[in-house]
């Protein structure tokens, strides 16, 4: 388990340099007292491990920028990929406060060694486009949800794709969650595209998306708490969800999603261990008393059972 005695730890993602696993994570000081306040104080920390179990913390990757900037409130969830030229790219969410509320956009930083990161001068590279995506002006949600970039190479070699936590512009406020989509030829210039899923699938937001092919079967992971679902479903569980996928770019059957965990675990990630087998980690969300915990689990095994991904030994 990865925990910090003086800080809450929550969303996270991985990179593998061939020798060590790198863990990038959001954290904020427990001196805030209110765990809900952590979102406006989040920085991106960094730790390394040989086995996904024992972690050594190293220097932080990113902290919020000086205002005015797209990330002058906080730096939120992202992903790391490596360009064929050897450059590492850390895509992340930048949050800023406007008179209308919290606005999220996407930027990136680069590194030659995964340790020292430099923001791109063209940041931000993506923001919500009202042609396809809800903005604060729609007045339907508490923020402009456009975050959690998950970047992957095109399976046919045609550039790179980004999946995003976003919201569409039609339907009930608690059913507008969609998988946003963007494409790039080189990881530096990005073209926003329509979402890969439709509204009306039972989720107000699909947080921290990830798509992988596990034992030959593609699957989409995302997280959503019960309070961000339609009223009729708020009494059900919330946590990490899996959705059937035809490929890493969809179609995704969000309406057929099923829970991998309850709300004790959130923002789950799949990662390959040194043995090549898939592992699942998530952060501890709800404690036994219902209070927020804020630490990252040890790795767990995954398997397919009757067409569903299962987390367990």
N, C-alpha and C positions, 0 to 999 in steps of 0.2 A: 504494500500500500504506500502511496505517496501522500504525505501530509506535511503541512507547515504549522508549527505550533503557534505562530503569531499571525497567520493569515488564512483566510478561506481560499480554497482552490476549487475551480469548477471546470468549465469547458477546456478541452485539450485536443491536441493532434500530434502526429508523429512524423518523423523523417528517419531514414536509415542510411547511414553513410557507408555501409558494407562492413563496418567493424563495431559500431555502437548504435543503439537506438537513441534518438533524440526526442524528448518530450517537451512540447511547447504548451503552456497552460496559462489560463487567466487566474490572477490572484489579486486580493485586496486585504488590507489590514483589518484584523479583528477589533482594532481600536475604534472602528466605526460603530461597533455594538449592534447595529441593525444590519443583518445580512442582506436585506434588500438594497441597502445603500452601496453595496459592493459594485454594482453595475457602473456607477458613475466614477469609480476609482480604479477600474481594472487596468492592470498592466500585463504584458506578456512575459512570463518567466520561462526558464529553460533548465532542463535537467537531462542527464545522460545515464544509460544503463547498458549492461551486457546481456541482461536476461529478462527485461520488462518487469522485474520484481524489485530489485535493489537500485535505487536512483541516487545520483549525486547531483546536487544543484550547482549550476554554473551561472555566469552573469546573465542578467535579463536580456531578452531579445529586443523589446520595444517598450517604451512608455509614451504617454500622450504627448502631443506636440504643443508648442506655445501657440496661443491664439493670435490671429484667426487662422484656423486650419480645419480640415474636414475631420481630424482626429484629435481635437483639442479638449474633448471631454474624457475620452477613454479609447483604448485599443482593445478590440474584441476579437472574437473567434475567426480562425482562418485555416489555412493548410499550407504545406510546403511541398514543392516539387523541384526537380533538377532539370535545367535546360541541357540539351545535348552538348553545349560548349562548356559544361561543368559548373555554371553559375547556379546557385540555389536561389529560388524565389519563395518568399514568404508573403502570401496573400492574406490580408486581414481586413476586418471591419473597423472603420473609423466612425466614432460617434461624436456628434456635436449637438449643443442645445441651441435651438432657435426660439423665436417668440411663440411659435406654434407648437413646439415640443421637440423631442429627440429625433434627429435625422441620422440615418446610417448610410454610409457609402463605402465603396471598396477601393483599397489601394494596395500597394505592395512595396516590399523592401528586398534588397538583394544581398548576397553574401558569397564569398569564395570558400568559406570554411564552416558555415552554420553557426559561427560564434559571434561575429561582428556584422551587424546589419545596417544598411544604408537605405533610407527612404528614397523612392523614385521621385524625380523632380516633377513628373507629370501627374502625380496624385491629386485628387482621386481619379481612378480610371473608369469607374462605373457608378451610376446612381439610378434610382428608380425613374423609369420613363412612363409618364401617365398614359401613353398609348396602350400599354399592357399591364402596368403595375400600379397598385394603389399608392397614393402619396398622402401626406398630412392633410392636404386640401380636401380629400374625400371625407374627412371627419368620422371615420369608422373605427379607428383603432387608436391606441394610446401612443403609438410612435410610427415613424415611417420605417417599416420593417423591410430592410434590404441589406442582408448580412450573411455571415457564415460561409464565405466562398470555399467551395470544394473543387479543386482543379485536377483534371486528369487529361492524359493524352487522348487524342482521337484514335479509336481502335483501327482505323484505316490509314493512319499517318497524316491526316489532314489537320494539322495544328493541334489546338488545345481547347478543351471545354471547361466551363465553370458552372457548377450548380449552386444555387443561392436560396436562402430563406427569404421568401418574398410573399406578397399578397396580391391577388387579382382584384379587378375593379367591379365585379358583379356578385350578387348574392348576399346571403346573410353574413353579418360581420364575423361570426364565428365559424364560417365555412369558406373563408377567402384565402386560406393558406394554399400556396402553390410552390412548386419547384421552379425557381427562376433559372434563366439560361443565358449564357454569353459564350462567345467564341473568339479565339485569337490565333493568328498565324505564328506568333513568336513569343507569347507570354507578356509582351510589353504593350501592344495596342489591342484594345478589346472592342468587340461589337456586341451590343446588347441585342438579344433576340426574344421572341415571345416565350412564355413559360412552357415547360415540358409537361405540365399537368393542368387540369381544369379546377376551377372553384367548385364548391358544392360537394366535397368529398369527406366532410365531417371533421375538419381541423381548421382552427383559426390561424395556426402557423405550423410549419414543418421546420423545426429548428435543427441546426447542426446536421445537415444532410451528408451522407456518404454513400457511394455506390461501389460495390466490389463484386467479383465473380468468385464465389466460395464453392470449391469442389465442383466446378463446372456450371454452377447456377448463379446467374446475376441476381442481386438483391439490393434494394434501396433501404437504408437506415435513416431514421429521423427521430426527433424527440418532440413530445407535446404533452403538457400537463392537462389534467381533466378540466381545469378552469378555463382553458383556451379552446374548449370544444363546445359544440352547440348545447343549449340548455338541456335537452333531453338526454345528453350523454355525459353530463358533468358528474354524475354519481358513479361513473365507471372509473376504471383505472387510468392513470397517466404515467408516462415514463418513456422508455425507448421503444420504438415501433419498427417493424419491418414490412415492406411492401413488395409484392411480386413485381419482377421486372423482366422484360423481354431481352434487354441488352443493357449495357452501362449507360446508354442514353435514352432508355425507355423503349416502348411505352411503359409507364409505371402505373400499377393498379392501386392507387392510394385508397380507394374505397374498400379494397380487400385487405387493408393493413391489419396486422395483428400485433399484440404487445409482446416484446421480448422481456421486459421487466415491468415492475410497478414503479411508483414514484420514489422508492428508496434509492433507485439508480437513475441517472439521467445523462444525456449527451454521450451515448455509447459510441465506441469506435472499434472497428475491426483492424487488426494488425497481424502481420505474419511474424512468427517467432523464428529463431535461428534454425529450427528443425523444419521450417517450411509450412508448419501447421498454422491455421488461423486461431487467433485469440481475440477475446472480447474484453474491453475495459470500459468502465463508466465512472462518473463521479458520484459519491454518496450525497444524495439530496435530502431526503427526509429521514430523520432519526426515529428511534422508537417512540419519542415523545412528540413527534411531528415537527421538531425544530430543524432548521437547516444545518447540515453537517459540514460539507465543504472539504472533501478529500477524495483521492482517486484510488479506485479499487486495485487489487491484484488482478492479473490476467485470468480469464476463465475460458474454458473450451467451448466450441460451438460445433453443432452437427445438424444435419437435415433429418427431420422426422415427419413422415407423411406429407412432404411438400412444404414444410415450414422450418425455418431456422430456429434452433433451440439453443439456449445458453445453459451450460451445465458442465459437469465433469467430463 
